[in-house]
Amino acid sequence: MFIIHGNIRTMEERDFEDGYLEIADGKIVAVGDMKDCPKTEGEVLDVQGSLVMPGIIEAHCHMGITEEKKGTEGDDCNENVNPLTPWLRSIDAINPMDAAFKDALQAGITSAMIGPGSANVVGGQFAFVKTHGRCIDNMIVKAPAAMKVAFGENPKVNYSGQGTSPSTRMAIAAMLREELTKAVSYRKKREENRDVEIDFRYECWLPVLRREIPLKAHAHRADDILTAVRIAKEFGLRMTLDHCSEGHLVMEELKEAGFPAIVGPDMASRNKIEVQNMAFKTAGILSGYGILTAITTDHPVSRIQFLPICAGLAVKAGMTPEEGLRSITINAAKICGVADRVGSLLPGKDADIAVFTGSPMEIFTETLYTLIDGEIVYASQKQK
């Protein structure tokens, strides 16, 4: 398959105002200028100057695990009767039939990091998946992809109402430290004795302790962000700072710590004390200071199809247009640990591609085509 005459934004290397993409077996084979395009064979998609870019990536959401239109019956986001549930796997609750997946495809969103919510100190394992399919097992790019932990109001509110810990920020931090300490001890036993009985509760921590996947830390307020940084450093862990609403207030500390930020959902209301300083300017301030930054809708807190518009609003608030696009493509891929597969248009990567009438960060832009693994999974009515 060939996509020809596209205004191609690779998001990593050279762009092409009049370019082509060659696709085979679900992968990008070549990208270049039309004057260098080989003889086209098979299916050819002439996009006539439209913007061709990597499929958009949602770096943090609950799509399919908190389903639209289904109320309590479709809400599997939090096992909110136990503050420590690291063994939970999001793939066992993601329903690809959720209407949000169709909305994602129509917005050019080809992959998403999906997992448990933030009611628990440790919520469970996120998965990075493609947004097209009916069987989640066939949509997985990486699972587990991160371990969810949460600081601040959400665990406090959930468990103080049940008359049990944690009801303070001190307890949240202490419970996480205790859990990690036990996990470190279990890892040591496993390494010293291969015949040791596998403990399902702590086996799931091994990829985190080996730095194969990060902690995915829900933290809005500056002090919660810094507590997350403190604990990650104590145990030598990788981590992403999700939401990071007051990250701009402690950006020097974050730059020194070296952890990336996933900012948002800035389109949502400031309905909690800890998000009173939430603003679209945060993403631009952090990225401008050299912190690797992505943008999230936190779907369904704000709807997933508005992700590119959220990036546009961040640009309006000071982020550069280039970083706006990177925040929902290659930056998100790097933060999620899947940049070898998605996030840019380079040979060898998955052919996850979005074609737009203009910048997806502009409100009137239309999605013409969405491709996943080289297959057209969405085409606008105008293209049919």
RAVEN-V825793 format. One record per residue. N is the residue number from 1. RES is the residue in three letters. D_LAST is the distance of its C-alpha to the last C-alpha in Angstrom with 1 decimal. Layout:
# RAVEN-V825793
N;RES;D_LAST + N;RES;D_LAST
This chain:
# RAVEN-V825793
1;MET;17.6 + 2;PHE;17.7 + 3;ILE;16.2 + 4;ILE;17.6 + 5;HIS;18.6 + 6;GLY;18.4 + 7;ASN;21.0 + 8;ILE;22.1 + 9;ARG;24.4 + 10;THR;26.0 + 11;MET;28.2 + 12;GLU;31.2 + 13;GLU;31.8 + 14;ARG;31.0 + 15;ASP;27.8 + 16;PHE;26.0 + 17;GLU;24.8 + 18;ASP;23.1 + 19;GLY;22.7 + 20;TYR;21.2 + 21;LEU;20.9 + 22;GLU;21.7 + 23;ILE;20.9 + 24;ALA;22.7 + 25;ASP;23.6 + 26;GLY;21.9 + 27;LYS;24.0 + 28;ILE;23.9 + 29;VAL;25.9 + 30;ALA;26.2 + 31;VAL;25.3 + 32;GLY;26.6 + 33;ASP;26.6 + 34;MET;24.6 + 35;LYS;27.9 + 36;ASP;28.7 + 37;CYS;25.5 + 38;PRO;26.4 + 39;LYS;25.1 + 40;THR;21.5 + 41;GLU;21.0 + 42;GLY;18.4 + 43;GLU;14.9 + 44;VAL;14.4 + 45;LEU;12.1 + 46;ASP;13.3 + 47;VAL;13.0 + 48;GLN;15.2 + 49;GLY;17.9 + 50;SER;16.1 + 51;LEU;18.3 + 52;VAL;18.2 + 53;MET;20.6 + 54;PRO;21.8 + 55;GLY;20.3 + 56;ILE;22.2 + 57;ILE;25.2 + 58;GLU;27.0 + 59;ALA;30.6 + 60;HIS;32.1 + 61;CYS;30.8 + 62;HIS;31.3 + 63;MET;27.8 + 64;GLY;28.0 + 65;ILE;31.8 + 66;THR;32.1 + 67;GLU;29.4 + 68;GLU;28.0 + 69;LYS;29.0 + 70;LYS;31.6 + 71;GLY;34.8 + 72;THR;37.6 + 73;GLU;36.3 + 74;GLY;33.3 + 75;ASP;35.4 + 76;ASP;36.7 + 77;CYS;37.0 + 78;ASN;40.8 + 79;GLU;43.6 + 80;ASN;45.8 + 81;VAL;49.1 + 82;ASN;49.9 + 83;PRO;49.7 + 84;LEU;49.4 + 85;THR;46.6 + 86;PRO;45.6 + 87;TRP;44.9 + 88;LEU;41.9 + 89;ARG;38.6 + 90;SER;35.4 + 91;ILE;33.5 + 92;ASP;35.5 + 93;ALA;34.0 + 94;ILE;30.4 + 95;ASN;28.1 + 96;PRO;24.5 + 97;MET;23.6 + 98;ASP;24.5 + 99;ALA;21.8 + 100;ALA;22.4 + 101;PHE;20.7 + 102;LYS;17.3 + 103;ASP;18.2 + 104;ALA;19.2 + 105;LEU;15.9 + 106;GLN;14.2 + 107;ALA;17.0 + 108;GLY;16.7 + 109;ILE;19.8 + 110;THR;20.1 + 111;SER;23.8 + 112;ALA;26.6 + 113;MET;30.3 + 114;ILE;31.2 + 115;GLY;34.6 + 116;PRO;37.5 + 117;GLY;38.5 + 118;SER;41.7 + 119;ALA;44.2 + 120;ASN;46.1 + 121;VAL;48.0 + 122;VAL;46.2 + 123;GLY;43.0 + 124;GLY;41.7 + 125;GLN;39.3 + 126;PHE;35.8 + 127;ALA;33.1 + 128;PHE;30.4 + 129;VAL;27.1 + 130;LYS;23.5 + 131;THR;21.2 + 132;HIS;19.2 + 133;GLY;20.9 + 134;ARG;23.1 + 135;CYS;26.4 + 136;ILE;27.9 + 137;ASP;30.0 + 138;ASN;27.0 + 139;MET;25.7 + 140;ILE;29.0 + 141;VAL;29.5 + 142;LYS;33.0 + 143;ALA;35.2 + 144;PRO;37.6 + 145;ALA;36.4 + 146;ALA;38.8 + 147;MET;41.6 + 148;LYS;41.3 + 149;VAL;44.5 + 150;ALA;45.0 + 151;PHE;47.6 + 152;GLY;48.7 + 153;GLU;48.1 + 154;ASN;45.8 + 155;PRO;48.2 + 156;LYS;51.2 + 157;VAL;49.9 + 158;ASN;48.8 + 159;TYR;52.0 + 160;SER;54.6 + 161;GLY;53.6 + 162;GLN;54.4 + 163;GLY;57.8 + 164;THR;57.1 + 165;SER;56.3 + 166;PRO;54.6 + 167;SER;55.6 + 168;THR;56.1 + 169;ARG;54.5 + 170;MET;57.5 + 171;ALA;56.8 + 172;ILE;53.1 + 173;ALA;54.2 + 174;ALA;57.1 + 175;MET;55.0 + 176;LEU;52.5 + 177;ARG;55.4 + 178;GLU;57.1 + 179;GLU;53.9 + 180;LEU;53.4 + 181;THR;57.1 + 182;LYS;57.0 + 183;ALA;53.9 + 184;VAL;55.7 + 185;SER;58.7 + 186;TYR;56.6 + 187;ARG;55.0 + 188;LYS;58.5 + 189;LYS;59.7 + 190;ARG;56.7 + 191;GLU;57.4 + 192;GLU;61.1 + 193;ASN;60.8 + 194;ARG;58.0 + 195;ASP;59.4 + 196;VAL;59.1 + 197;GLU;57.4 + 198;ILE;53.8 + 199;ASP;53.4 + 200;PHE;49.9 + 201;ARG;50.4 + 202;TYR;51.1 + 203;GLU;49.3 + 204;CYS;46.1 + 205;TRP;47.8 + 206;LEU;48.4 + 207;PRO;45.1 + 208;VAL;45.8 + 209;LEU;49.4 + 210;ARG;48.4 + 211;ARG;46.1 + 212;GLU;43.1 + 213;ILE;41.2 + 214;PRO;42.1 + 215;LEU;43.3 + 216;LYS;40.6 + 217;ALA;42.8 + 218;HIS;41.9 + 219;ALA;44.2 + 220;HIS;43.9 + 221;ARG;47.4 + 222;ALA;49.2 + 223;ASP;52.0 + 224;ASP;49.6 + 225;ILE;47.7 + 226;LEU;51.0 + 227;THR;52.2 + 228;ALA;49.1 + 229;VAL;49.9 + 230;ARG;53.5 + 231;ILE;52.8 + 232;ALA;50.3 + 233;LYS;52.9 + 234;GLU;55.7 + 235;PHE;53.9 + 236;GLY;52.2 + 237;LEU;48.7 + 238;ARG;45.3 + 239;MET;43.6 + 240;THR;40.7 + 241;LEU;41.5 + 242;ASP;38.8 + 243;HIS;38.6 + 244;CYS;41.6 + 245;SER;41.8 + 246;GLU;45.3 + 247;GLY;44.7 + 248;HIS;45.2 + 249;LEU;48.8 + 250;VAL;49.7 + 251;MET;47.6 + 252;GLU;50.6 + 253;GLU;51.3 + 254;LEU;47.7 + 255;LYS;47.6 + 256;GLU;50.9 + 257;ALA;49.6 + 258;GLY;46.5 + 259;PHE;44.1 + 260;PRO;40.5 + 261;ALA;39.1 + 262;ILE;36.0 + 263;VAL;36.2 + 264;GLY;35.0 + 265;PRO;34.0 + 266;ASP;35.0 + 267;MET;32.7 + 268;ALA;34.8 + 269;SER;38.1 + 270;ARG;41.4 + 271;ASN;42.5 + 272;LYS;45.0 + 273;ILE;48.0 + 274;GLU;46.8 + 275;VAL;43.6 + 276;GLN;45.5 + 277;ASN;44.9 + 278;MET;41.2 + 279;ALA;39.4 + 280;PHE;36.4 + 281;LYS;39.1 + 282;THR;40.1 + 283;ALA;37.2 + 284;GLY;37.9 + 285;ILE;41.7 + 286;LEU;41.5 + 287;SER;39.1 + 288;GLY;41.3 + 289;TYR;44.3 + 290;GLY;42.9 + 291;ILE;41.8 + 292;LEU;38.6 + 293;THR;36.4 + 294;ALA;33.1 + 295;ILE;31.7 + 296;THR;30.9 + 297;THR;29.7 + 298;ASP;31.9 + 299;HIS;29.3 + 300;PRO;30.0 + 301;VAL;32.7 + 302;SER;29.9 + 303;ARG;26.3 + 304;ILE;24.5 + 305;GLN;21.5 + 306;PHE;24.1 + 307;LEU;25.2 + 308;PRO;23.9 + 309;ILE;25.3 + 310;CYS;28.6 + 311;ALA;28.7 + 312;GLY;28.2 + 313;LEU;31.1 + 314;ALA;33.2 + 315;VAL;32.6 + 316;LYS;33.7 + 317;ALA;36.8 + 318;GLY;37.8 + 319;MET;35.7 + 320;THR;34.6 + 321;PRO;30.9 + 322;GLU;31.0 + 323;GLU;32.6 + 324;GLY;30.1 + 325;LEU;27.3 + 326;ARG;29.7 + 327;SER;30.6 + 328;ILE;27.3 + 329;THR;26.8 + 330;ILE;29.7 + 331;ASN;32.5 + 332;ALA;31.0 + 333;ALA;30.7 + 334;LYS;34.3 + 335;ILE;35.6 + 336;CYS;34.0 + 337;GLY;35.4 + 338;VAL;32.2 + 339;ALA;31.9 + 340;ASP;32.4 + 341;ARG;29.0 + 342;VAL;26.7 + 343;GLY;26.8 + 344;SER;26.5 + 345;LEU;24.8 + 346;LEU;27.7 + 347;PRO;28.2 + 348;GLY;29.0 + 349;LYS;27.1 + 350;ASP;24.3 + 351;ALA;20.9 + 352;ASP;19.9 + 353;ILE;17.8 + 354;ALA;16.1 + 355;VAL;14.3 + 356;PHE;15.1 + 357;THR;15.4 + 358;GLY;19.1 + 359;SER;21.6 + 360;PRO;20.6 + 361;MET;24.1 + 362;GLU;23.4 + 363;ILE;22.5 + 364;PHE;19.9 + 365;THR;17.9 + 366;GLU;14.3 + 367;THR;12.9 + 368;LEU;9.9 + 369;TYR;10.3 + 370;THR;13.1 + 371;LEU;14.7 + 372;ILE;17.9 + 373;ASP;20.1 + 374;GLY;17.6 + 375;GLU;15.0 + 376;ILE;11.6 + 377;VAL;12.4 + 378;TYR;10.1 + 379;ALA;6.8 + 380;SER;6.8 + 381;GLN;5.3 + 382;LYS;5.7 + 383;GLN;3.8 + 384;LYS;0.0
